[in-house]
Amino acid sequence: MSDMIPFPDKEKQLFASGTRKMVAQDYLSAKKDFEALYAFNPSFETVRQLVEIYRLLGDFEGAIFYAQEYETYYLEQADLFEQYVRLLLLDSQYLFVHRLLQKIPNEKLQADLIQLETTQEFIGERDLQIKEQLFSKWSQEQQPILGRKWRKWVKGLSLSRFIHFVKKYLPTAQNPFLVPKVVEELIFCGVKERLIFKTIDGVSQEVDLSEVIPLNQAPQMTLFLRLAADSWENEDPQIAEGIAMEGQAHFSLLYPFLPELADVPNWVESYSLEYKGMFGDEQALEGLNDYQKIQQTKQKLRKIYQDLM
């Protein structure tokens, strides 16, 4: 009886086929093989092949999509990090590169970034005018700017031009959702300037960005969530979750003008009293009189969200 001829498994077949097509510069066919391989058995090595294929095809968004699936790997090694950043630069994602270089400084990449931003401002004046018109429109609306819309807008935008737009429009902006988004973008990009923003009450106030930290790291937010859990978790976890969710929504609109840390327990107590009042505790409702300023702020915040519906 003759020996059976062994056939390679599907994974090896796809890898071999894709590799041959890469060598032959048949990138579209190679992409199909490596995409099938990734669907069959996802791995970082397959992602690296896909990223390179998409780059060679000029589809930088596609390359970045796969790279971000394994972003941790790209951030761990210097050569991979440089490849990742250069992909982002090819895709004109300058603000995101600023964010990454805050985490992992690199003088050469920083110099390349500044050069590309300067060139973009010179050759893309028409696009920048369109971006400015849209930012001006957003500043007068009462709507949040969702992630996909924001990412599309910042693509091709230099940090210096972004700061210019902020200085020009934010001091008079009517959109309560815009200030928190802008502030976090600025601090993630490492901006340390003093800029003027409007509070939820419409008061212009200077903010030293060097002293501002992201909302999810703010001690006010951390304390609020801990106190909300402590006050209701054993008695009614659902109420604790409800207070936490509404508090996060409210603080996200107040940001960067958060309550003083010493006042955070009063905020938690005001929510607790409201819940007790909902269940017929008249004494709790009377207790809200001690938190009138907080209640007035919460009414403004709730109306902003209600007007979206």
C-alpha positions as CSV (number, residue, x, y, z in Angstrom):
1,M,0.0,0.0,0.0
2,S,1.5,3.3,-1.1
3,D,2.0,6.1,1.5
4,M,-0.7,8.8,1.6
5,I,0.4,12.2,0.4
6,P,0.1,14.7,3.3
7,F,-1.8,17.9,2.4
8,P,-1.0,21.1,4.2
9,D,-3.7,22.4,6.5
10,K,-5.8,25.4,5.5
11,E,-3.8,27.9,7.6
12,K,-0.5,26.9,5.9
13,Q,-2.1,26.9,2.5
14,L,-3.4,30.4,2.9
15,F,-0.2,31.7,4.3
16,A,1.9,30.1,1.5
17,S,-0.5,31.4,-1.2
18,G,-0.6,34.9,0.2
19,T,3.2,35.0,0.5
20,R,3.6,33.9,-3.1
21,K,1.3,36.6,-4.3
22,M,3.1,39.2,-2.2
23,V,6.3,38.3,-3.9
24,A,4.6,38.5,-7.3
25,Q,3.2,41.9,-6.2
26,D,-0.3,40.7,-6.7
27,Y,-1.4,42.6,-3.6
28,L,-5.2,42.4,-4.1
29,S,-5.1,38.6,-4.3
30,A,-2.7,38.4,-1.4
31,K,-5.1,40.6,0.6
32,K,-7.9,38.1,0.1
33,D,-5.7,35.2,1.3
34,F,-4.4,37.0,4.4
35,E,-7.9,38.3,5.2
36,A,-9.2,34.7,5.0
37,L,-6.3,33.6,7.2
38,Y,-7.0,36.3,9.7
39,A,-10.7,35.2,9.9
40,F,-9.6,31.6,10.2
41,N,-7.0,32.2,12.9
42,P,-6.3,35.8,14.0
43,S,-2.7,36.5,14.9
44,F,-0.3,39.4,15.1
45,E,1.9,38.0,12.4
46,T,-1.1,37.9,10.0
47,V,-2.0,41.4,11.0
48,R,1.5,42.6,10.1
49,Q,1.1,41.1,6.6
50,L,-2.3,42.7,6.2
51,V,-1.0,46.1,7.4
52,E,1.8,45.9,4.8
53,I,-0.5,44.9,2.0
54,Y,-3.0,47.7,2.7
55,R,-0.1,50.1,2.9
56,L,1.2,49.0,-0.5
57,L,-2.3,49.4,-1.9
58,G,-2.5,52.9,-0.6
59,D,-5.4,52.1,1.7
60,F,-4.0,53.6,4.9
61,E,-7.3,53.5,6.7
62,G,-7.5,49.8,6.2
63,A,-3.9,49.3,7.3
64,I,-4.6,51.4,10.5
65,F,-7.8,49.4,11.2
66,Y,-5.9,46.2,11.4
67,A,-2.9,47.8,13.2
68,Q,-5.3,49.1,15.9
69,E,-6.5,45.6,16.5
70,Y,-3.1,44.9,18.0
71,E,-2.1,48.4,19.0
72,T,-0.5,47.3,22.2
73,Y,2.1,45.3,20.2
74,Y,2.9,48.3,18.0
75,L,3.4,50.5,21.1
76,E,5.8,48.0,22.8
77,Q,8.6,47.9,20.2
78,A,10.4,51.0,18.8
79,D,10.5,49.8,15.2
80,L,6.8,48.8,15.2
81,F,5.9,52.0,16.9
82,E,7.6,54.0,14.1
83,Q,5.8,52.0,11.5
84,Y,2.5,52.6,13.2
85,V,3.0,56.3,13.5
86,R,4.1,56.6,9.9
87,L,0.9,54.9,8.8
88,L,-1.1,57.5,10.8
89,L,1.0,60.3,9.2
90,L,0.2,58.9,5.8
91,D,-3.5,59.0,6.7
92,S,-3.1,62.7,8.0
93,Q,-4.1,61.8,11.5
94,Y,-1.9,64.4,13.1
95,L,-3.8,65.0,16.3
96,F,-3.7,61.3,17.1
97,V,0.0,61.2,16.5
98,H,0.4,64.1,18.9
99,R,-1.4,61.9,21.5
100,L,0.9,59.0,20.9
101,L,4.0,61.0,21.1
102,Q,2.9,62.3,24.5
103,K,3.0,58.7,25.7
104,I,6.1,57.6,23.8
105,P,8.3,60.7,22.9
106,N,10.3,60.4,19.7
107,E,12.2,63.4,18.4
108,K,12.5,62.2,14.8
109,L,8.8,61.4,14.5
110,Q,8.0,64.7,16.2
111,A,10.0,66.6,13.6
112,D,8.4,64.7,10.8
113,L,5.0,65.5,12.3
114,I,5.6,69.2,12.5
115,Q,6.9,69.3,8.9
116,L,3.9,67.5,7.6
117,E,1.5,69.7,9.5
118,T,3.2,72.8,8.1
119,T,2.9,71.4,4.6
120,Q,-0.7,70.5,5.1
121,E,-1.6,74.0,6.2
122,F,0.1,75.4,3.1
123,I,-1.4,73.1,0.5
124,G,-4.8,72.4,2.2
125,E,-6.1,75.9,2.8
126,R,-9.5,75.2,1.1
127,D,-10.0,72.1,3.3
128,L,-9.1,74.1,6.4
129,Q,-11.7,76.7,5.5
130,I,-14.3,74.0,5.3
131,K,-13.2,72.6,8.6
132,E,-13.4,76.1,10.2
133,Q,-16.9,76.6,8.9
134,L,-18.1,73.3,10.3
135,F,-16.4,74.0,13.7
136,S,-18.1,77.4,13.8
137,K,-21.5,75.8,13.1
138,W,-20.9,73.2,15.8
139,S,-20.0,75.9,18.3
140,Q,-23.5,77.3,18.0
141,E,-25.5,74.1,18.0
142,Q,-26.8,72.1,21.0
143,Q,-25.7,68.7,19.8
144,P,-22.9,66.3,20.7
145,I,-20.3,65.6,18.0
146,L,-20.2,61.9,17.7
147,G,-17.0,60.0,17.5
148,R,-17.0,59.2,13.8
149,K,-18.0,62.7,12.8
150,W,-15.2,64.1,15.0
151,R,-12.5,61.7,13.7
152,K,-13.4,62.7,10.1
153,W,-13.2,66.4,11.0
154,V,-9.8,66.2,12.8
155,K,-8.2,64.2,10.0
156,G,-5.8,66.5,8.2
157,L,-6.0,69.1,10.9
158,S,-2.8,70.4,12.5
159,L,-2.6,71.0,16.2
160,S,-1.7,74.7,15.7
161,R,-4.8,75.2,13.5
162,F,-7.0,73.3,16.0
163,I,-5.8,75.6,18.8
164,H,-6.5,78.6,16.5
165,F,-10.1,77.4,16.0
166,V,-10.5,76.9,19.7
167,K,-9.3,80.3,20.6
168,K,-11.5,81.9,18.0
169,Y,-14.8,80.1,18.6
170,L,-14.9,78.5,22.1
171,P,-15.1,81.8,24.2
172,T,-18.5,82.4,22.7
173,A,-19.6,78.8,21.9
174,Q,-23.2,77.9,22.8
175,N,-22.7,74.1,22.4
176,P,-22.3,72.6,25.9
177,F,-21.0,69.3,24.4
178,L,-18.1,71.0,22.5
179,V,-16.1,72.3,25.5
180,P,-15.5,69.0,27.2
181,K,-14.6,67.3,23.9
182,V,-12.2,70.1,22.9
183,V,-10.5,70.2,26.3
184,E,-9.8,66.5,26.4
185,E,-8.4,66.6,22.9
186,L,-6.1,69.4,23.8
187,I,-4.8,67.8,27.0
188,F,-4.3,64.4,25.3
189,C,-2.2,66.3,22.7
190,G,-0.1,67.8,25.4
191,V,-1.2,71.5,25.1
192,K,-0.3,73.5,28.2
193,E,-1.8,76.9,27.3
194,R,-4.3,79.0,29.2
195,L,-7.5,79.2,27.1
196,I,-10.9,80.7,27.7
197,F,-14.0,78.5,27.8
198,K,-17.6,79.1,28.8
199,T,-19.1,77.3,31.8
200,I,-22.5,75.6,31.8
201,D,-23.8,78.9,33.2
202,G,-22.5,80.9,30.2
203,V,-19.6,82.5,32.2
204,S,-16.3,82.9,30.3
205,Q,-13.5,81.5,32.4
206,E,-9.8,80.9,31.8
207,V,-8.5,77.4,32.1
208,D,-4.9,76.4,32.6
209,L,-4.7,73.2,30.6
210,S,-1.4,72.2,32.3
211,E,-3.5,71.6,35.4
212,V,-6.4,69.7,33.8
213,I,-6.5,65.9,33.7
214,P,-8.8,63.6,31.8
215,L,-12.3,63.3,33.3
216,N,-12.0,59.6,34.0
217,Q,-8.9,60.3,36.1
218,A,-10.3,63.4,37.9
219,P,-10.4,62.9,41.7
220,Q,-13.9,64.4,41.7
221,M,-15.1,61.6,39.3
222,T,-13.4,58.9,41.3
223,L,-14.8,60.1,44.6
224,F,-18.3,60.5,43.2
225,L,-18.4,56.9,41.9
226,R,-17.0,55.5,45.1
227,L,-19.4,57.4,47.3
228,A,-22.4,56.5,45.1
229,A,-21.4,52.8,45.4
230,D,-20.8,53.0,49.2
231,S,-24.2,54.7,49.9
232,W,-26.4,52.4,47.9
233,E,-24.6,49.2,46.9
234,N,-25.7,47.1,49.8
235,E,-29.2,48.6,50.0
236,D,-30.0,48.8,46.3
237,P,-27.3,48.2,43.6
238,Q,-29.6,49.4,40.9
239,I,-30.0,52.8,42.5
240,A,-26.2,53.0,43.0
241,E,-25.8,52.3,39.2
242,G,-28.4,54.9,38.4
243,I,-26.7,57.6,40.4
244,A,-23.3,56.7,38.9
245,M,-24.6,56.8,35.4
246,E,-26.3,60.2,35.8
247,G,-23.4,61.6,37.7
248,Q,-21.0,60.7,35.0
249,A,-23.3,62.2,32.4
250,H,-23.5,65.4,34.4
251,F,-19.9,65.7,35.2
252,S,-19.0,65.1,31.6
253,L,-20.9,68.2,30.6
254,L,-19.5,70.3,33.5
255,Y,-15.9,69.3,32.6
256,P,-13.4,70.9,33.0
257,F,-15.4,73.0,35.5
258,L,-16.0,70.2,38.0
259,P,-17.3,70.7,41.5
260,E,-14.8,71.2,44.2
261,L,-13.7,67.9,45.7
262,A,-15.1,68.9,49.1
263,D,-18.5,69.4,47.5
264,V,-18.7,66.0,45.8
265,P,-20.3,64.3,48.8
266,N,-23.1,66.9,48.6
267,W,-23.7,66.0,45.0
268,V,-24.0,62.3,45.9
269,E,-26.4,63.1,48.7
270,S,-28.6,65.2,46.4
271,Y,-29.0,62.3,44.1
272,S,-29.7,59.9,47.0
273,L,-32.4,62.2,48.4
274,E,-34.0,62.4,45.0
275,Y,-34.3,58.7,44.8
276,K,-35.7,58.4,48.3
277,G,-38.2,61.1,47.4
278,M,-39.3,59.0,44.4
279,F,-40.2,56.3,46.8
280,G,-42.4,58.6,49.0
281,D,-39.9,59.9,51.5
282,E,-41.2,63.4,52.0
283,Q,-38.4,64.2,54.5
284,A,-35.8,63.4,51.8
285,L,-37.5,65.9,49.4
286,E,-37.4,68.5,52.1
287,G,-33.7,67.8,52.6
288,L,-33.1,68.8,49.0
289,N,-33.6,72.4,50.1
290,D,-30.1,72.2,51.5
291,Y,-28.7,71.6,48.1
292,Q,-30.5,74.3,46.0
293,K,-27.4,75.4,44.0
294,I,-26.6,71.8,43.1
295,Q,-30.2,71.1,42.1
296,Q,-30.3,74.2,39.9
297,T,-27.2,73.0,38.1
298,K,-28.6,69.5,37.7
299,Q,-31.8,71.0,36.3
300,K,-29.8,72.8,33.6
301,L,-27.9,69.6,32.8
302,R,-31.0,67.5,32.6
303,K,-32.6,70.0,30.3
304,I,-29.7,69.8,27.9
305,Y,-30.0,66.1,27.6
306,Q,-33.8,66.2,27.4
307,D,-33.7,68.7,24.5
308,L,-31.8,66.0,22.5
309,M,-34.8,63.7,22.6
